[in-house]
Amino acid sequence: MAYVITSPCQDEKAAECVEVCPVECIEQGADQYYINGDICIDCGACVSACPVDAIFHEEEVPDDEVGSIAKAREFFG
């Protein structure tokens, strides 16, 4: 997995990240958006587009948001 969308997205769900993704790897879930790590090309376009700074590279996810990694993996099953 490359980038992970964390909990601030749950309140925002603005979708700017979806619009800028060149490989269409971001999908809408019931509570937030999720990035498919199998499709993501690590371009980082989504990071700068996110208005609530909810997107981090997997290795840089804040400690209090590490559950978001498992949540994204589960979403894409």
mmJSON file of the N, C-alpha and C atoms, coordinates in Angstrom:
{"data_MODEL":{"atom_site":{
"group_PDB":["ATOM","ATOM","ATOM","ATOM","ATOM","ATOM","ATOM","ATOM","ATOM","ATOM","ATOM","ATOM","ATOM","ATOM","ATOM","ATOM","ATOM","ATOM","ATOM","ATOM","ATOM","ATOM","ATOM","ATOM","ATOM","ATOM","ATOM","ATOM","ATOM","ATOM","ATOM","ATOM","ATOM","ATOM","ATOM","ATOM","ATOM","ATOM","ATOM","ATOM","ATOM","ATOM","ATOM","ATOM","ATOM","ATOM","ATOM","ATOM","ATOM","ATOM","ATOM","ATOM","ATOM","ATOM","ATOM","ATOM","ATOM","ATOM","ATOM","ATOM","ATOM","ATOM","ATOM","ATOM","ATOM","ATOM","ATOM","ATOM","ATOM","ATOM","ATOM","ATOM","ATOM","ATOM","ATOM","ATOM","ATOM","ATOM","ATOM","ATOM","ATOM","ATOM","ATOM","ATOM","ATOM","ATOM","ATOM","ATOM","ATOM","ATOM","ATOM","ATOM","ATOM","ATOM","ATOM","ATOM","ATOM","ATOM","ATOM","ATOM","ATOM","ATOM","ATOM","ATOM","ATOM","ATOM","ATOM","ATOM","ATOM","ATOM","ATOM","ATOM","ATOM","ATOM","ATOM","ATOM","ATOM","ATOM","ATOM","ATOM","ATOM","ATOM","ATOM","ATOM","ATOM","ATOM","ATOM","ATOM","ATOM","ATOM","ATOM","ATOM","ATOM","ATOM","ATOM","ATOM","ATOM","ATOM","ATOM","ATOM","ATOM","ATOM","ATOM","ATOM","ATOM","ATOM","ATOM","ATOM","ATOM","ATOM","ATOM","ATOM","ATOM","ATOM","ATOM","ATOM","ATOM","ATOM","ATOM","ATOM","ATOM","ATOM","ATOM","ATOM","ATOM","ATOM","ATOM","ATOM","ATOM","ATOM","ATOM","ATOM","ATOM","ATOM","ATOM","ATOM","ATOM","ATOM","ATOM","ATOM","ATOM","ATOM","ATOM","ATOM","ATOM","ATOM","ATOM","ATOM","ATOM","ATOM","ATOM","ATOM","ATOM","ATOM","ATOM","ATOM","ATOM","ATOM","ATOM","ATOM","ATOM","ATOM","ATOM","ATOM","ATOM","ATOM","ATOM","ATOM","ATOM","ATOM","ATOM","ATOM","ATOM","ATOM","ATOM","ATOM","ATOM","ATOM","ATOM","ATOM","ATOM","ATOM","ATOM","ATOM","ATOM","ATOM","ATOM","ATOM","ATOM","ATOM","ATOM"],
"id":[1,2,3,4,5,6,7,8,9,10,11,12,13,14,15,16,17,18,19,20,21,22,23,24,25,26,27,28,29,30,31,32,33,34,35,36,37,38,39,40,41,42,43,44,45,46,47,48,49,50,51,52,53,54,55,56,57,58,59,60,61,62,63,64,65,66,67,68,69,70,71,72,73,74,75,76,77,78,79,80,81,82,83,84,85,86,87,88,89,90,91,92,93,94,95,96,97,98,99,100,101,102,103,104,105,106,107,108,109,110,111,112,113,114,115,116,117,118,119,120,121,122,123,124,125,126,127,128,129,130,131,132,133,134,135,136,137,138,139,140,141,142,143,144,145,146,147,148,149,150,151,152,153,154,155,156,157,158,159,160,161,162,163,164,165,166,167,168,169,170,171,172,173,174,175,176,177,178,179,180,181,182,183,184,185,186,187,188,189,190,191,192,193,194,195,196,197,198,199,200,201,202,203,204,205,206,207,208,209,210,211,212,213,214,215,216,217,218,219,220,221,222,223,224,225,226,227,228,229,230,231],
"type_symbol":["N","C","C","N","C","C","N","C","C","N","C","C","N","C","C","N","C","C","N","C","C","N","C","C","N","C","C","N","C","C","N","C","C","N","C","C","N","C","C","N","C","C","N","C","C","N","C","C","N","C","C","N","C","C","N","C","C","N","C","C","N","C","C","N","C","C","N","C","C","N","C","C","N","C","C","N","C","C","N","C","C","N","C","C","N","C","C","N","C","C","N","C","C","N","C","C","N","C","C","N","C","C","N","C","C","N","C","C","N","C","C","N","C","C","N","C","C","N","C","C","N","C","C","N","C","C","N","C","C","N","C","C","N","C","C","N","C","C","N","C","C","N","C","C","N","C","C","N","C","C","N","C","C","N","C","C","N","C","C","N","C","C","N","C","C","N","C","C","N","C","C","N","C","C","N","C","C","N","C","C","N","C","C","N","C","C","N","C","C","N","C","C","N","C","C","N","C","C","N","C","C","N","C","C","N","C","C","N","C","C","N","C","C","N","C","C","N","C","C","N","C","C","N","C","C","N","C","C","N","C","C"],
"label_atom_id":["N","CA","C","N","CA","C","N","CA","C","N","CA","C","N","CA","C","N","CA","C","N","CA","C","N","CA","C","N","CA","C","N","CA","C","N","CA","C","N","CA","C","N","CA","C","N","CA","C","N","CA","C","N","CA","C","N","CA","C","N","CA","C","N","CA","C","N","CA","C","N","CA","C","N","CA","C","N","CA","C","N","CA","C","N","CA","C","N","CA","C","N","CA","C","N","CA","C","N","CA","C","N","CA","C","N","CA","C","N","CA","C","N","CA","C","N","CA","C","N","CA","C","N","CA","C","N","CA","C","N","CA","C","N","CA","C","N","CA","C","N","CA","C","N","CA","C","N","CA","C","N","CA","C","N","CA","C","N","CA","C","N","CA","C","N","CA","C","N","CA","C","N","CA","C","N","CA","C","N","CA","C","N","CA","C","N","CA","C","N","CA","C","N","CA","C","N","CA","C","N","CA","C","N","CA","C","N","CA","C","N","CA","C","N","CA","C","N","CA","C","N","CA","C","N","CA","C","N","CA","C","N","CA","C","N","CA","C","N","CA","C","N","CA","C","N","CA","C","N","CA","C","N","CA","C","N","CA","C","N","CA","C","N","CA","C","N","CA","C"],
"label_alt_id":[null,null,null,null,null,null,null,null,null,null,null,null,null,null,null,null,null,null,null,null,null,null,null,null,null,null,null,null,null,null,null,null,null,null,null,null,null,null,null,null,null,null,null,null,null,null,null,null,null,null,null,null,null,null,null,null,null,null,null,null,null,null,null,null,null,null,null,null,null,null,null,null,null,null,null,null,null,null,null,null,null,null,null,null,null,null,null,null,null,null,null,null,null,null,null,null,null,null,null,null,null,null,null,null,null,null,null,null,null,null,null,null,null,null,null,null,null,null,null,null,null,null,null,null,null,null,null,null,null,null,null,null,null,null,null,null,null,null,null,null,null,null,null,null,null,null,null,null,null,null,null,null,null,null,null,null,null,null,null,null,null,null,null,null,null,null,null,null,null,null,null,null,null,null,null,null,null,null,null,null,null,null,null,null,null,null,null,null,null,null,null,null,null,null,null,null,null,null,null,null,null,null,null,null,null,null,null,null,null,null,null,null,null,null,null,null,null,null,null,null,null,null,null,null,null,null,null,null,null,null,null],
"label_comp_id":["MET","MET","MET","ALA","ALA","ALA","TYR","TYR","TYR","VAL","VAL","VAL","ILE","ILE","ILE","THR","THR","THR","SER","SER","SER","PRO","PRO","PRO","CYS","CYS","CYS","GLN","GLN","GLN","ASP","ASP","ASP","GLU","GLU","GLU","LYS","LYS","LYS","ALA","ALA","ALA","ALA","ALA","ALA","GLU","GLU","GLU","CYS","CYS","CYS","VAL","VAL","VAL","GLU","GLU","GLU","VAL","VAL","VAL","CYS","CYS","CYS","PRO","PRO","PRO","VAL","VAL","VAL","GLU","GLU","GLU","CYS","CYS","CYS","ILE","ILE","ILE","GLU","GLU","GLU","GLN","GLN","GLN","GLY","GLY","GLY","ALA","ALA","ALA","ASP","ASP","ASP","GLN","GLN","GLN","TYR","TYR","TYR","TYR","TYR","TYR","ILE","ILE","ILE","ASN","ASN","ASN","GLY","GLY","GLY","ASP","ASP","ASP","ILE","ILE","ILE","CYS","CYS","CYS","ILE","ILE","ILE","ASP","ASP","ASP","CYS","CYS","CYS","GLY","GLY","GLY","ALA","ALA","ALA","CYS","CYS","CYS","VAL","VAL","VAL","SER","SER","SER","ALA","ALA","ALA","CYS","CYS","CYS","PRO","PRO","PRO","VAL","VAL","VAL","ASP","ASP","ASP","ALA","ALA","ALA","ILE","ILE","ILE","PHE","PHE","PHE","HIS","HIS","HIS","GLU","GLU","GLU","GLU","GLU","GLU","GLU","GLU","GLU","VAL","VAL","VAL","PRO","PRO","PRO","ASP","ASP","ASP","ASP","ASP","ASP","GLU","GLU","GLU","VAL","VAL","VAL","GLY","GLY","GLY","SER","SER","SER","ILE","ILE","ILE","ALA","ALA","ALA","LYS","LYS","LYS","ALA","ALA","ALA","ARG","ARG","ARG","GLU","GLU","GLU","PHE","PHE","PHE","PHE","PHE","PHE","GLY","GLY","GLY"],
"label_asym_id":["A","A","A","A","A","A","A","A","A","A","A","A","A","A","A","A","A","A","A","A","A","A","A","A","A","A","A","A","A","A","A","A","A","A","A","A","A","A","A","A","A","A","A","A","A","A","A","A","A","A","A","A","A","A","A","A","A","A","A","A","A","A","A","A","A","A","A","A","A","A","A","A","A","A","A","A","A","A","A","A","A","A","A","A","A","A","A","A","A","A","A","A","A","A","A","A","A","A","A","A","A","A","A","A","A","A","A","A","A","A","A","A","A","A","A","A","A","A","A","A","A","A","A","A","A","A","A","A","A","A","A","A","A","A","A","A","A","A","A","A","A","A","A","A","A","A","A","A","A","A","A","A","A","A","A","A","A","A","A","A","A","A","A","A","A","A","A","A","A","A","A","A","A","A","A","A","A","A","A","A","A","A","A","A","A","A","A","A","A","A","A","A","A","A","A","A","A","A","A","A","A","A","A","A","A","A","A","A","A","A","A","A","A","A","A","A","A","A","A","A","A","A","A","A","A","A","A","A","A","A","A"],
"label_entity_id":["1","1","1","1","1","1","1","1","1","1","1","1","1","1","1","1","1","1","1","1","1","1","1","1","1","1","1","1","1","1","1","1","1","1","1","1","1","1","1","1","1","1","1","1","1","1","1","1","1","1","1","1","1","1","1","1","1","1","1","1","1","1","1","1","1","1","1","1","1","1","1","1","1","1","1","1","1","1","1","1","1","1","1","1","1","1","1","1","1","1","1","1","1","1","1","1","1","1","1","1","1","1","1","1","1","1","1","1","1","1","1","1","1","1","1","1","1","1","1","1","1","1","1","1","1","1","1","1","1","1","1","1","1","1","1","1","1","1","1","1","1","1","1","1","1","1","1","1","1","1","1","1","1","1","1","1","1","1","1","1","1","1","1","1","1","1","1","1","1","1","1","1","1","1","1","1","1","1","1","1","1","1","1","1","1","1","1","1","1","1","1","1","1","1","1","1","1","1","1","1","1","1","1","1","1","1","1","1","1","1","1","1","1","1","1","1","1","1","1","1","1","1","1","1","1","1","1","1","1","1","1"],
"label_seq_id":[1,1,1,2,2,2,3,3,3,4,4,4,5,5,5,6,6,6,7,7,7,8,8,8,9,9,9,10,10,10,11,11,11,12,12,12,13,13,13,14,14,14,15,15,15,16,16,16,17,17,17,18,18,18,19,19,19,20,20,20,21,21,21,22,22,22,23,23,23,24,24,24,25,25,25,26,26,26,27,27,27,28,28,28,29,29,29,30,30,30,31,31,31,32,32,32,33,33,33,34,34,34,35,35,35,36,36,36,37,37,37,38,38,38,39,39,39,40,40,40,41,41,41,42,42,42,43,43,43,44,44,44,45,45,45,46,46,46,47,47,47,48,48,48,49,49,49,50,50,50,51,51,51,52,52,52,53,53,53,54,54,54,55,55,55,56,56,56,57,57,57,58,58,58,59,59,59,60,60,60,61,61,61,62,62,62,63,63,63,64,64,64,65,65,65,66,66,66,67,67,67,68,68,68,69,69,69,70,70,70,71,71,71,72,72,72,73,73,73,74,74,74,75,75,75,76,76,76,77,77,77],
"pdbx_PDB_ins_code":[null,null,null,null,null,null,null,null,null,null,null,null,null,null,null,null,null,null,null,null,null,null,null,null,null,null,null,null,null,null,null,null,null,null,null,null,null,null,null,null,null,null,null,null,null,null,null,null,null,null,null,null,null,null,null,null,null,null,null,null,null,null,null,null,null,null,null,null,null,null,null,null,null,null,null,null,null,null,null,null,null,null,null,null,null,null,null,null,null,null,null,null,null,null,null,null,null,null,null,null,null,null,null,null,null,null,null,null,null,null,null,null,null,null,null,null,null,null,null,null,null,null,null,null,null,null,null,null,null,null,null,null,null,null,null,null,null,null,null,null,null,null,null,null,null,null,null,null,null,null,null,null,null,null,null,null,null,null,null,null,null,null,null,null,null,null,null,null,null,null,null,null,null,null,null,null,null,null,null,null,null,null,null,null,null,null,null,null,null,null,null,null,null,null,null,null,null,null,null,null,null,null,null,null,null,null,null,null,null,null,null,null,null,null,null,null,null,null,null,null,null,null,null,null,null,null,null,null,null,null,null],
"Cartn_x":[0.838,0.0,0.886,0.493,1.3,0.797,-0.335,-0.907,-2.152,-2.45,-3.578,-4.387,-5.695,-6.581,-7.008,-6.85,-7.109,-8.447,-8.74,-10.051,-10.536,-9.685,-10.246,-11.131,-10.932,-11.762,-13.211,-13.438,-14.794,-15.722,-15.208,-16.033,-16.108,-15.167,-15.063,-15.594,-15.005,-15.354,-15.497,-14.511,-14.58,-14.35,-13.618,-13.385,-12.385,-11.696,-10.664,-9.604,-9.337,-8.331,-8.747,-10.017,-10.525,-10.313,-10.576,-10.481,-9.06,-8.052,-6.673,-5.925,-6.478,-5.774,-5.683,-4.458,-4.301,-4.6,-4.689,-4.941,-6.255,-7.055,-8.376,-8.34,-7.441,-7.292,-8.037,-8.763,-9.462,-10.95,-11.488,-12.897,-13.629,-14.905,-15.719,-16.297,-16.084,-16.688,-17.872,-18.499,-19.664,-19.309,-18.096,-17.725,-16.635,-15.849,-14.752,-14.262,-13.235,-12.595,-11.441,-11.1,-10.009,-9.135,-7.832,-6.883,-6.526,-6.671,-6.309,-4.799,-4.084,-2.625,-2.089,-2.91,-2.474,-2.464,-3.205,-3.304,-2.495,-2.381,-1.688,-0.263,0.135,1.482,2.398,2.0,2.811,3.124,2.218,2.507,2.341,1.476,1.273,0.323,-0.301,-1.223,-2.36,-2.803,-3.911,-3.549,-2.309,-1.861,-2.059,-1.596,-1.703,-3.132,-3.958,-5.344,-6.275,-5.903,-6.776,-6.908,-8.136,-8.32,-8.189,-8.186,-8.096,-6.841,-5.879,-4.612,-4.812,-5.671,-6.008,-5.199,-4.354,-3.658,-2.167,-1.678,-0.271,0.286,1.584,2.232,2.148,1.964,1.774,2.829,4.06,5.15,5.142,4.306,4.27,2.926,2.064,0.765,1.009,0.378,0.558,0.154,0.805,0.555,-0.916,-1.621,-3.028,-3.951,-3.375,-4.161,-3.757,-2.885,-2.414,-3.544,-4.645,-5.798,-6.36,-6.075,-6.544,-5.915,-4.715,-4.035,-4.81,-5.147,-5.906,-7.3,-7.88,-9.222,-9.236,-8.208,-8.123,-7.899,-7.041,-6.804,-8.082,-8.824,-10.085,-11.103,-11.142,-12.067,-11.856,-10.59,-10.285,-10.169,-10.256,-10.282,-9.404],
"Cartn_y":[-1.172,0.0,1.238,2.208,3.403,4.523,5.095,6.171,5.67,6.289,5.885,7.135,7.017,8.105,7.836,8.834,8.674,9.319,9.272,9.656,11.084,12.092,13.412,13.405,12.433,12.314,12.006,11.346,10.943,12.141,13.241,14.429,15.285,15.111,15.985,15.342,14.213,13.514,14.486,15.34,16.386,15.877,14.797,14.137,14.829,15.843,16.444,15.418,14.491,13.456,12.569,12.275,11.43,12.128,13.421,14.199,14.281,14.288,14.459,13.145,12.041,10.754,10.314,10.154,9.797,8.328,7.485,6.056,5.572,6.501,6.195,5.083,5.235,4.205,4.545,5.658,6.077,5.784,5.066,4.68,5.189,5.481,5.967,4.796,4.821,3.858,4.499,3.772,4.291,5.476,5.46,6.493,7.443,7.037,7.868,7.319,7.964,7.46,6.561,5.646,4.698,4.621,4.428,4.292,2.824,2.331,0.952,0.907,0.343,0.286,-0.56,-1.449,-2.271,-1.481,-0.395,0.42,1.709,2.239,3.506,3.474,4.569,4.657,5.576,5.926,6.754,8.139,8.708,10.026,11.155,10.959,11.961,13.091,13.025,14.094,14.264,13.174,13.212,13.947,13.844,14.452,15.966,16.586,18.046,18.507,17.643,18.014,17.918,17.16,16.919,18.18,18.691,19.93,19.761,18.513,18.285,17.515,17.415,16.737,15.346,14.564,13.225,12.12,12.453,11.431,11.436,10.238,10.063,8.84,8.875,7.655,6.65,5.389,4.353,4.403,4.685,4.711,5.966,6.943,8.208,8.47,7.459,7.619,7.891,8.928,9.221,8.029,7.909,6.778,6.608,7.712,7.615,7.291,7.117,6.806,5.473,4.708,3.463,2.481,2.575,1.726,1.944,3.094,3.399,2.486,2.007,1.104,-0.206,-0.79,-2.042,-1.841,-0.702,-0.388,-0.343,0.244,0.317,-1.073,-1.855,-3.217,-4.043,-3.868,-4.601,-4.16,-2.863,-2.329,-2.983,-3.152,-3.717,-5.244,-5.806,-7.228,-8.039],
"Cartn_z":[0.0,0.0,0.0,-0.764,-0.893,0.015,-0.32,0.479,1.192,2.331,3.165,3.51,3.421,3.822,5.26,6.108,7.539,7.948,9.23,9.751,9.464,9.277,8.95,7.7,6.842,5.633,5.991,7.107,7.479,7.639,8.092,8.268,7.007,6.107,4.941,3.657,3.278,2.031,0.854,0.664,-0.35,-1.766,-1.928,-3.224,-4.143,-3.668,-4.516,-4.886,-3.97,-4.227,-5.399,-5.486,-6.576,-7.913,-7.937,-9.168,-9.707,-8.839,-9.303,-9.514,-9.083,-9.197,-10.658,-11.181,-12.591,-12.908,-11.895,-12.145,-11.532,-11.029,-10.484,-9.436,-8.462,-7.432,-6.145,-6.124,-4.913,-5.073,-4.087,-4.132,-2.902,-3.082,-1.979,-1.2,0.102,1.003,1.702,2.591,3.305,4.2,4.75,5.711,5.243,4.245,3.76,2.429,1.871,0.654,1.037,0.126,0.349,-0.898,-0.678,-1.783,-1.954,-3.175,-3.486,-3.719,-2.768,-2.837,-3.971,-4.521,-5.647,-6.944,-6.986,-8.199,-8.077,-6.873,-6.622,-7.173,-7.825,-8.407,-7.594,-6.381,-5.482,-6.038,-6.808,-7.384,-6.372,-5.367,-4.336,-4.697,-5.849,-6.252,-5.254,-4.687,-3.735,-2.449,-2.047,-0.794,-0.836,-1.875,-1.958,-2.242,-2.786,-3.099,-1.899,-0.885,0.262,1.122,1.275,2.043,3.562,4.045,5.5,5.897,5.0,5.274,5.86,5.213,5.697,5.029,4.062,3.285,3.612,3.931,4.292,3.583,3.325,2.851,3.989,3.665,4.684,5.776,5.416,6.387,7.258,6.905,7.636,8.316,8.359,9.02,10.507,11.059,12.486,13.357,14.503,15.399,15.753,15.949,16.323,15.152,13.95,12.758,12.105,12.738,12.106,11.826,12.541,12.263,10.87,10.285,8.929,7.886,8.158,7.232,7.129,8.266,8.281,7.706,7.99,7.488,5.959,5.363,3.897,3.312,3.93,3.447,3.504,4.57,4.72,3.67,3.377,2.381,1.025,0.641,-0.667,-0.62,0.6,0.84,0.009],
"occupancy":[1.0,1.0,1.0,1.0,1.0,1.0,1.0,1.0,1.0,1.0,1.0,1.0,1.0,1.0,1.0,1.0,1.0,1.0,1.0,1.0,1.0,1.0,1.0,1.0,1.0,1.0,1.0,1.0,1.0,1.0,1.0,1.0,1.0,1.0,1.0,1.0,1.0,1.0,1.0,1.0,1.0,1.0,1.0,1.0,1.0,1.0,1.0,1.0,1.0,1.0,1.0,1.0,1.0,1.0,1.0,1.0,1.0,1.0,1.0,1.0,1.0,1.0,1.0,1.0,1.0,1.0,1.0,1.0,1.0,1.0,1.0,1.0,1.0,1.0,1.0,1.0,1.0,1.0,1.0,1.0,1.0,1.0,1.0,1.0,1.0,1.0,1.0,1.0,1.0,1.0,1.0,1.0,1.0,1.0,1.0,1.0,1.0,1.0,1.0,1.0,1.0,1.0,1.0,1.0,1.0,1.0,1.0,1.0,1.0,1.0,1.0,1.0,1.0,1.0,1.0,1.0,1.0,1.0,1.0,1.0,1.0,1.0,1.0,1.0,1.0,1.0,1.0,1.0,1.0,1.0,1.0,1.0,1.0,1.0,1.0,1.0,1.0,1.0,1.0,1.0,1.0,1.0,1.0,1.0,1.0,1.0,1.0,1.0,1.0,1.0,1.0,1.0,1.0,1.0,1.0,1.0,1.0,1.0,1.0,1.0,1.0,1.0,1.0,1.0,1.0,1.0,1.0,1.0,1.0,1.0,1.0,1.0,1.0,1.0,1.0,1.0,1.0,1.0,1.0,1.0,1.0,1.0,1.0,1.0,1.0,1.0,1.0,1.0,1.0,1.0,1.0,1.0,1.0,1.0,1.0,1.0,1.0,1.0,1.0,1.0,1.0,1.0,1.0,1.0,1.0,1.0,1.0,1.0,1.0,1.0,1.0,1.0,1.0,1.0,1.0,1.0,1.0,1.0,1.0,1.0,1.0,1.0,1.0,1.0,1.0,1.0,1.0,1.0,1.0,1.0,1.0],
"B_iso_or_equiv":[0.0,0.0,0.0,0.0,0.0,0.0,0.0,0.0,0.0,0.0,0.0,0.0,0.0,0.0,0.0,0.0,0.0,0.0,0.0,0.0,0.0,0.0,0.0,0.0,0.0,0.0,0.0,0.0,0.0,0.0,0.0,0.0,0.0,0.0,0.0,0.0,0.0,0.0,0.0,0.0,0.0,0.0,0.0,0.0,0.0,0.0,0.0,0.0,0.0,0.0,0.0,0.0,0.0,0.0,0.0,0.0,0.0,0.0,0.0,0.0,0.0,0.0,0.0,0.0,0.0,0.0,0.0,0.0,0.0,0.0,0.0,0.0,0.0,0.0,0.0,0.0,0.0,0.0,0.0,0.0,0.0,0.0,0.0,0.0,0.0,0.0,0.0,0.0,0.0,0.0,0.0,0.0,0.0,0.0,0.0,0.0,0.0,0.0,0.0,0.0,0.0,0.0,0.0,0.0,0.0,0.0,0.0,0.0,0.0,0.0,0.0,0.0,0.0,0.0,0.0,0.0,0.0,0.0,0.0,0.0,0.0,0.0,0.0,0.0,0.0,0.0,0.0,0.0,0.0,0.0,0.0,0.0,0.0,0.0,0.0,0.0,0.0,0.0,0.0,0.0,0.0,0.0,0.0,0.0,0.0,0.0,0.0,0.0,0.0,0.0,0.0,0.0,0.0,0.0,0.0,0.0,0.0,0.0,0.0,0.0,0.0,0.0,0.0,0.0,0.0,0.0,0.0,0.0,0.0,0.0,0.0,0.0,0.0,0.0,0.0,0.0,0.0,0.0,0.0,0.0,0.0,0.0,0.0,0.0,0.0,0.0,0.0,0.0,0.0,0.0,0.0,0.0,0.0,0.0,0.0,0.0,0.0,0.0,0.0,0.0,0.0,0.0,0.0,0.0,0.0,0.0,0.0,0.0,0.0,0.0,0.0,0.0,0.0,0.0,0.0,0.0,0.0,0.0,0.0,0.0,0.0,0.0,0.0,0.0,0.0,0.0,0.0,0.0,0.0,0.0,0.0],
"pdbx_formal_charge":[null,null,null,null,null,null,null,null,null,null,null,null,null,null,null,null,null,null,null,null,null,null,null,null,null,null,null,null,null,null,null,null,null,null,null,null,null,null,null,null,null,null,null,null,null,null,null,null,null,null,null,null,null,null,null,null,null,null,null,null,null,null,null,null,null,null,null,null,null,null,null,null,null,null,null,null,null,null,null,null,null,null,null,null,null,null,null,null,null,null,null,null,null,null,null,null,null,null,null,null,null,null,null,null,null,null,null,null,null,null,null,null,null,null,null,null,null,null,null,null,null,null,null,null,null,null,null,null,null,null,null,null,null,null,null,null,null,null,null,null,null,null,null,null,null,null,null,null,null,null,null,null,null,null,null,null,null,null,null,null,null,null,null,null,null,null,null,null,null,null,null,null,null,null,null,null,null,null,null,null,null,null,null,null,null,null,null,null,null,null,null,null,null,null,null,null,null,null,null,null,null,null,null,null,null,null,null,null,null,null,null,null,null,null,null,null,null,null,null,null,null,null,null,null,null,null,null,null,null,null,null],
"auth_seq_id":[1,1,1,2,2,2,3,3,3,4,4,4,5,5,5,6,6,6,7,7,7,8,8,8,9,9,9,10,10,10,11,11,11,12,12,12,13,13,13,14,14,14,15,15,15,16,16,16,17,17,17,18,18,18,19,19,19,20,20,20,21,21,21,22,22,22,23,23,23,24,24,24,25,25,25,26,26,26,27,27,27,28,28,28,29,29,29,30,30,30,31,31,31,32,32,32,33,33,33,34,34,34,35,35,35,36,36,36,37,37,37,38,38,38,39,39,39,40,40,40,41,41,41,42,42,42,43,43,43,44,44,44,45,45,45,46,46,46,47,47,47,48,48,48,49,49,49,50,50,50,51,51,51,52,52,52,53,53,53,54,54,54,55,55,55,56,56,56,57,57,57,58,58,58,59,59,59,60,60,60,61,61,61,62,62,62,63,63,63,64,64,64,65,65,65,66,66,66,67,67,67,68,68,68,69,69,69,70,70,70,71,71,71,72,72,72,73,73,73,74,74,74,75,75,75,76,76,76,77,77,77],
"auth_comp_id":["MET","MET","MET","ALA","ALA","ALA","TYR","TYR","TYR","VAL","VAL","VAL","ILE","ILE","ILE","THR","THR","THR","SER","SER","SER","PRO","PRO","PRO","CYS","CYS","CYS","GLN","GLN","GLN","ASP","ASP","ASP","GLU","GLU","GLU","LYS","LYS","LYS","ALA","ALA","ALA","ALA","ALA","ALA","GLU","GLU","GLU","CYS","CYS","CYS","VAL","VAL","VAL","GLU","GLU","GLU","VAL","VAL","VAL","CYS","CYS","CYS","PRO","PRO","PRO","VAL","VAL","VAL","GLU","GLU","GLU","CYS","CYS","CYS","ILE","ILE","ILE","GLU","GLU","GLU","GLN","GLN","GLN","GLY","GLY","GLY","ALA","ALA","ALA","ASP","ASP","ASP","GLN","GLN","GLN","TYR","TYR","TYR","TYR","TYR","TYR","ILE","ILE","ILE","ASN","ASN","ASN","GLY","GLY","GLY","ASP","ASP","ASP","ILE","ILE","ILE","CYS","CYS","CYS","ILE","ILE","ILE","ASP","ASP","ASP","CYS","CYS","CYS","GLY","GLY","GLY","ALA","ALA","ALA","CYS","CYS","CYS","VAL","VAL","VAL","SER","SER","SER","ALA","ALA","ALA","CYS","CYS","CYS","PRO","PRO","PRO","VAL","VAL","VAL","ASP","ASP","ASP","ALA","ALA","ALA","ILE","ILE","ILE","PHE","PHE","PHE","HIS","HIS","HIS","GLU","GLU","GLU","GLU","GLU","GLU","GLU","GLU","GLU","VAL","VAL","VAL","PRO","PRO","PRO","ASP","ASP","ASP","ASP","ASP","ASP","GLU","GLU","GLU","VAL","VAL","VAL","GLY","GLY","GLY","SER","SER","SER","ILE","ILE","ILE","ALA","ALA","ALA","LYS","LYS","LYS","ALA","ALA","ALA","ARG","ARG","ARG","GLU","GLU","GLU","PHE","PHE","PHE","PHE","PHE","PHE","GLY","GLY","GLY"],
"auth_asym_id":["A","A","A","A","A","A","A","A","A","A","A","A","A","A","A","A","A","A","A","A","A","A","A","A","A","A","A","A","A","A","A","A","A","A","A","A","A","A","A","A","A","A","A","A","A","A","A","A","A","A","A","A","A","A","A","A","A","A","A","A","A","A","A","A","A","A","A","A","A","A","A","A","A","A","A","A","A","A","A","A","A","A","A","A","A","A","A","A","A","A","A","A","A","A","A","A","A","A","A","A","A","A","A","A","A","A","A","A","A","A","A","A","A","A","A","A","A","A","A","A","A","A","A","A","A","A","A","A","A","A","A","A","A","A","A","A","A","A","A","A","A","A","A","A","A","A","A","A","A","A","A","A","A","A","A","A","A","A","A","A","A","A","A","A","A","A","A","A","A","A","A","A","A","A","A","A","A","A","A","A","A","A","A","A","A","A","A","A","A","A","A","A","A","A","A","A","A","A","A","A","A","A","A","A","A","A","A","A","A","A","A","A","A","A","A","A","A","A","A","A","A","A","A","A","A","A","A","A","A","A","A"],
"auth_atom_id":["N","CA","C","N","CA","C","N","CA","C","N","CA","C","N","CA","C","N","CA","C","N","CA","C","N","CA","C","N","CA","C","N","CA","C","N","CA","C","N","CA","C","N","CA","C","N","CA","C","N","CA","C","N","CA","C","N","CA","C","N","CA","C","N","CA","C","N","CA","C","N","CA","C","N","CA","C","N","CA","C","N","CA","C","N","CA","C","N","CA","C","N","CA","C","N","CA","C","N","CA","C","N","CA","C","N","CA","C","N","CA","C","N","CA","C","N","CA","C","N","CA","C","N","CA","C","N","CA","C","N","CA","C","N","CA","C","N","CA","C","N","CA","C","N","CA","C","N","CA","C","N","CA","C","N","CA","C","N","CA","C","N","CA","C","N","CA","C","N","CA","C","N","CA","C","N","CA","C","N","CA","C","N","CA","C","N","CA","C","N","CA","C","N","CA","C","N","CA","C","N","CA","C","N","CA","C","N","CA","C","N","CA","C","N","CA","C","N","CA","C","N","CA","C","N","CA","C","N","CA","C","N","CA","C","N","CA","C","N","CA","C","N","CA","C","N","CA","C","N","CA","C","N","CA","C","N","CA","C","N","CA","C","N","CA","C","N","CA","C"],
"pdbx_PDB_model_num":[1,1,1,1,1,1,1,1,1,1,1,1,1,1,1,1,1,1,1,1,1,1,1,1,1,1,1,1,1,1,1,1,1,1,1,1,1,1,1,1,1,1,1,1,1,1,1,1,1,1,1,1,1,1,1,1,1,1,1,1,1,1,1,1,1,1,1,1,1,1,1,1,1,1,1,1,1,1,1,1,1,1,1,1,1,1,1,1,1,1,1,1,1,1,1,1,1,1,1,1,1,1,1,1,1,1,1,1,1,1,1,1,1,1,1,1,1,1,1,1,1,1,1,1,1,1,1,1,1,1,1,1,1,1,1,1,1,1,1,1,1,1,1,1,1,1,1,1,1,1,1,1,1,1,1,1,1,1,1,1,1,1,1,1,1,1,1,1,1,1,1,1,1,1,1,1,1,1,1,1,1,1,1,1,1,1,1,1,1,1,1,1,1,1,1,1,1,1,1,1,1,1,1,1,1,1,1,1,1,1,1,1,1,1,1,1,1,1,1,1,1,1,1,1,1,1,1,1,1,1,1]
}}}
